[in-house]
Amino acid sequence: MKLTKLNVAIMGALTLTNFSAQAEEASQTEQMETIVVSASRSQQTLNEVPRSVTVINQEQISDAMKQSRSINDVLSMLVPGMGTSIHGNLSSKGQNNIRGRRVLLLIDGVAQNNSFLDFGQELSSIDLKT
């Protein structure tokens, strides 16, 4: 192929256009998105929430289940300061509950308890495999 001044000029122009497009892409990917966590009914960032918020994802549950199959143990491993209680006697199975006015248990975004009425959540009813 014979390089003429016109061919060299066209190749140079195309190369410069490509570099400017890459520079523009790089500046756009450096911006980070702000994620808003709603632990109450108003939007606040996680650092501004005056309550303790713990979000547990499927991968964390799967990793914790390698050590224990008990929901009590899994929650105790993943949630700082989490305590569960077992009610019953030696002859009964007992009941595991999370209780308190400020506890809201969500599974896939759906409330599993009514924290206003202070009802405990039966932990054994939660299927960790789904």
C-alpha positions as a Markdown table, in Angstrom:
| # | Residue | x | y | z |
|---|---|---|---|---|
| 1 | Met | 0.0 | 0.0 | 0.0 |
| 2 | Lys | 1.3 | 3.3 | -1.0 |
| 3 | Leu | 1.2 | 5.9 | 1.8 |
| 4 | Thr | 0.3 | 9.3 | 0.6 |
| 5 | Lys | 0.0 | 12.5 | 2.5 |
| 6 | Leu | -3.8 | 12.1 | 2.4 |
| 7 | Asn | -3.7 | 8.6 | 3.8 |
| 8 | Val | -1.4 | 9.6 | 6.6 |
| 9 | Ala | -3.6 | 12.6 | 7.5 |
| 10 | Ile | -6.8 | 10.4 | 7.6 |
| 11 | Met | -5.1 | 7.8 | 9.8 |
| 12 | Gly | -3.8 | 10.6 | 12.1 |
| 13 | Ala | -7.3 | 12.1 | 12.4 |
| 14 | Leu | -8.9 | 8.8 | 13.2 |
| 15 | Thr | -6.4 | 8.0 | 15.8 |
| 16 | Leu | -6.8 | 11.4 | 17.6 |
| 17 | Thr | -10.6 | 10.9 | 17.5 |
| 18 | Asn | -10.3 | 7.5 | 19.2 |
| 19 | Phe | -8.0 | 8.9 | 21.9 |
| 20 | Ser | -10.4 | 11.7 | 22.8 |
| 21 | Ala | -13.4 | 9.2 | 23.0 |
| 22 | Gln | -11.4 | 7.0 | 25.4 |
| 23 | Ala | -10.5 | 10.0 | 27.6 |
| 24 | Glu | -14.2 | 11.0 | 27.7 |
| 25 | Glu | -15.2 | 7.5 | 28.7 |
| 26 | Ala | -12.5 | 7.4 | 31.5 |
| 27 | Ser | -13.8 | 10.6 | 33.1 |
| 28 | Gln | -17.4 | 9.3 | 33.1 |
| 29 | Thr | -16.5 | 6.0 | 34.8 |
| 30 | Glu | -14.7 | 7.8 | 37.7 |
| 31 | Gln | -17.9 | 9.2 | 39.1 |
| 32 | Met | -19.4 | 7.1 | 41.9 |
| 33 | Glu | -23.1 | 6.8 | 42.6 |
| 34 | Thr | -24.5 | 7.7 | 46.0 |
| 35 | Ile | -26.6 | 4.9 | 47.5 |
| 36 | Val | -29.4 | 5.9 | 49.8 |
| 37 | Val | -30.4 | 3.4 | 52.6 |
| 38 | Ser | -33.8 | 3.9 | 54.2 |
| 39 | Ala | -33.8 | 2.5 | 57.7 |
| 40 | Ser | -36.7 | 4.8 | 58.5 |
| 41 | Arg | -39.3 | 6.4 | 56.3 |
| 42 | Ser | -37.0 | 9.2 | 55.3 |
| 43 | Gln | -34.0 | 9.0 | 52.9 |
| 44 | Gln | -30.6 | 9.0 | 54.7 |
| 45 | Thr | -27.2 | 7.7 | 53.9 |
| 46 | Leu | -26.0 | 4.8 | 55.9 |
| 47 | Asn | -23.6 | 7.0 | 57.9 |
| 48 | Glu | -26.5 | 9.3 | 58.9 |
| 49 | Val | -28.9 | 6.6 | 60.2 |
| 50 | Pro | -29.1 | 6.8 | 64.0 |
| 51 | Arg | -29.9 | 3.1 | 64.2 |
| 52 | Ser | -27.9 | -0.1 | 63.6 |
| 53 | Val | -28.6 | -1.4 | 60.1 |
| 54 | Thr | -27.3 | -4.8 | 58.9 |
| 55 | Val | -28.0 | -6.0 | 55.4 |
| 56 | Ile | -27.2 | -9.7 | 54.8 |
| 57 | Asn | -27.0 | -11.0 | 51.2 |
| 58 | Gln | -27.3 | -14.5 | 49.9 |
| 59 | Glu | -23.5 | -15.0 | 49.6 |
| 60 | Gln | -23.0 | -14.2 | 53.3 |
| 61 | Ile | -25.8 | -16.6 | 54.3 |
| 62 | Ser | -24.3 | -19.3 | 52.2 |
| 63 | Asp | -20.8 | -18.8 | 53.7 |
| 64 | Ala | -22.2 | -18.8 | 57.2 |
| 65 | Met | -24.3 | -22.0 | 56.5 |
| 66 | Lys | -21.0 | -23.8 | 55.9 |
| 67 | Gln | -20.3 | -23.4 | 59.6 |
| 68 | Ser | -23.8 | -23.9 | 60.9 |
| 69 | Arg | -27.3 | -24.7 | 59.7 |
| 70 | Ser | -29.1 | -23.0 | 62.6 |
| 71 | Ile | -30.7 | -19.6 | 61.8 |
| 72 | Asn | -29.7 | -18.5 | 65.3 |
| 73 | Asp | -26.1 | -19.2 | 64.7 |
| 74 | Val | -26.1 | -17.7 | 61.2 |
| 75 | Leu | -27.7 | -14.4 | 62.5 |
| 76 | Ser | -25.3 | -14.3 | 65.5 |
| 77 | Met | -22.3 | -14.6 | 63.1 |
| 78 | Leu | -23.5 | -12.0 | 60.7 |
| 79 | Val | -25.3 | -9.3 | 62.8 |
| 80 | Pro | -23.1 | -7.5 | 65.4 |
| 81 | Gly | -24.7 | -7.6 | 68.9 |
| 82 | Met | -27.5 | -10.0 | 67.7 |
| 83 | Gly | -29.0 | -12.3 | 70.3 |
| 84 | Thr | -31.8 | -14.8 | 69.9 |
| 85 | Ser | -33.7 | -16.5 | 72.6 |
| 86 | Ile | -35.1 | -20.0 | 72.8 |
| 87 | His | -38.4 | -20.4 | 74.8 |
| 88 | Gly | -39.6 | -23.7 | 76.0 |
| 89 | Asn | -38.5 | -26.6 | 78.3 |
| 90 | Leu | -36.6 | -29.8 | 77.8 |
| 91 | Ser | -39.6 | -31.7 | 76.6 |
| 92 | Ser | -40.7 | -29.2 | 74.0 |
| 93 | Lys | -38.9 | -28.0 | 70.8 |
| 94 | Gly | -38.9 | -24.4 | 72.0 |
| 95 | Gln | -39.3 | -21.3 | 70.0 |
| 96 | Asn | -36.6 | -19.0 | 68.6 |
| 97 | Asn | -37.6 | -15.3 | 68.4 |
| 98 | Ile | -36.2 | -12.0 | 67.5 |
| 99 | Arg | -38.1 | -9.5 | 69.7 |
| 100 | Gly | -38.1 | -5.8 | 70.2 |
| 101 | Arg | -39.8 | -2.6 | 69.1 |
| 102 | Arg | -37.0 | -1.6 | 66.8 |
| 103 | Val | -36.4 | -4.9 | 65.0 |
| 104 | Leu | -37.6 | -5.0 | 61.4 |
| 105 | Leu | -36.9 | -8.2 | 59.6 |
| 106 | Leu | -37.1 | -8.0 | 55.7 |
| 107 | Ile | -36.7 | -10.9 | 53.4 |
| 108 | Asp | -36.4 | -9.8 | 49.8 |
| 109 | Gly | -37.8 | -6.4 | 50.8 |
| 110 | Val | -41.0 | -7.9 | 52.4 |
| 111 | Ala | -41.5 | -7.2 | 56.1 |
| 112 | Gln | -41.7 | -10.5 | 58.1 |
| 113 | Asn | -42.7 | -9.0 | 61.5 |
| 114 | Asn | -44.6 | -6.1 | 63.0 |
| 115 | Ser | -42.1 | -4.2 | 65.0 |
| 116 | Phe | -44.9 | -1.7 | 66.2 |
| 117 | Leu | -46.7 | -4.4 | 68.1 |
| 118 | Asp | -43.6 | -6.1 | 69.4 |
| 119 | Phe | -44.3 | -9.5 | 68.0 |
| 120 | Gly | -41.4 | -11.9 | 67.8 |
| 121 | Gln | -40.5 | -13.7 | 64.6 |
| 122 | Glu | -40.4 | -17.4 | 64.6 |
| 123 | Leu | -36.9 | -18.0 | 63.2 |
| 124 | Ser | -37.3 | -21.6 | 62.3 |
| 125 | Ser | -39.9 | -20.6 | 59.7 |
| 126 | Ile | -37.3 | -18.8 | 57.7 |
| 127 | Asp | -35.9 | -20.9 | 54.8 |
| 128 | Leu | -32.3 | -20.0 | 54.3 |
| 129 | Lys | -32.0 | -21.9 | 51.0 |
| 130 | Thr | -34.3 | -19.7 | 48.9 |
